C-alpha cells in the first residue's frame, strides 16, 4: 500500500514564538491544542498535509517509552535536548493501522503497540471539537534523530478546515520533504517499507520516492547544501532537513522576506527560508511547474 505525506513535527521551545515565525512566512496558524502527555501544538494545514508545531509544555507528564510503547513526548523532548529546535518526525498517511504495524513488524522496523488517542481542537470559528488518531510507529535504527509513524484520522471531518488552509503566502500544498544522510543506501529499505514506494536513484548522491502526496528526497548533506544554499542538519545518521511547498506567489514571498534577512538569496527560482530564521527547519517554496 503506497502511503502519502501526512505531516511533519517541528519541535520548538516556545510555541507562540514559533507561531509568529510562521505567521511572518505568510502561513495561517491554528490556536493552541493540548495533549494529555505534556505537549501542546499548533497546526498549519494544507490539503491533506500539515505541520505540527510542538512544545514540551509539561515535561513532568511525559511518559517513559518501553520496548513495546513508543513515547511521542519523550522522543521530542530528547530530540530538543540533543539537537535544539528542528524537524523531528516524518508522518505518513495511514488507512489500516493494524496492517501497517504488521508490515513494519515483519520488516524488523516496528515492534510497537498501536497508539490511539483523542483530544479537543479549537476550530477557527471558536468551536471545540473532538479529533482522534491511530498511530503505527516505525524506527530506522540508523536514524535516531528522526521519528516515523503512520497517522490514521478517526474524525477527519473535525480536523480538516478550509479556513486554516488559506495562506497569505499563496501556498497551495506540500510538494515534498528532504531527508539527508551521508550513507543513502543504508536507508532505502526502510523508506521502501515505510512508504510502500521504492526510492529511485536520481544520482549518486540523491534518491527520490514519489508518494501519492509529495516526494521524499533522500540526499547527501553536501548535495543538500549545494542545492539549497543552507547547511544540512548535523548528527548521526539520517535527519529531516526541509519541507517543500508549492506557491504561485513564490516571487513576491521572496521579496517580502529578503528585507528581513530570512531567505537564502542565491537560489534561482525558489525561496529558501534559512534554518537559522525558521527555528532549525529549512522551508522551501517553489513555483508550481507550468505556472504562468
GITAFEN-V383064 format. One record per backbone hydrogen bond with DSSP energy under -0.5 kcal/mol. CO is the residue of the C=O (numbers start at 0). NH is the residue of the N-H. If there is no record, write none. Layout:
CO,NH
CO,NH
This chain:
3,92
5,49
6,90
7,9
7,51
8,10
8,87
8,88
9,53
10,85
11,55
13,17
14,18
15,19
16,20
17,21
18,22
19,23
20,24
21,26
22,25
25,167
25,168
26,28
32,40
34,37
37,56
37,57
38,34
39,54
40,32
41,52
42,29
43,50
45,48
48,45
49,7
50,43
50,52
51,9
51,53
52,41
53,11
54,39
54,56
57,60
58,61
67,69
67,112
68,65
69,71
70,74
71,75
72,76
73,77
74,78
75,79
76,80
77,81
78,82
78,83
79,83
85,10
85,87
86,239
87,146
88,8
89,148
90,5
90,6
91,150
95,99
96,100
97,101
98,102
99,103
100,104
101,105
102,106
103,107
103,108
103,109
104,107
108,138
113,115
114,134
116,132
118,130
120,122
120,128
122,125
126,122
128,120
130,118
131,153
131,154
132,116
133,151
134,114
135,149
137,147
138,140
139,142
141,237
142,145
146,89
147,137
148,91
149,135
150,93
150,152
151,133
154,157
154,158
155,159
160,164
161,164
162,165
163,44
164,166
166,169
169,247
172,245
174,214
175,243
176,216
177,240
177,241
178,218
179,238
182,185
183,186
183,187
184,187
184,188
186,190
187,191
188,192
189,193
190,194
190,196
191,195
194,2
196,198
199,201
199,207
202,205
204,219
205,201
205,202
206,217
207,199
207,209
208,210
208,215
212,4
213,210
214,176
214,216
215,208
216,178
216,218
217,206
218,180
219,223
220,224
221,225
222,226
223,227
224,228
238,179
238,240
240,281
241,177
242,283
243,174
243,175
244,285
245,171
245,172
246,249
248,252
249,253
250,254
251,255
252,256
253,257
254,258
256,259
256,261
257,260
261,273
262,264
263,266
263,271
265,267
266,269
268,286
269,271
270,272
270,284
271,263
271,273
272,282
273,276
273,277
274,279
277,280
280,282
281,242
281,283
282,272
283,244
284,270
285,246
287,290
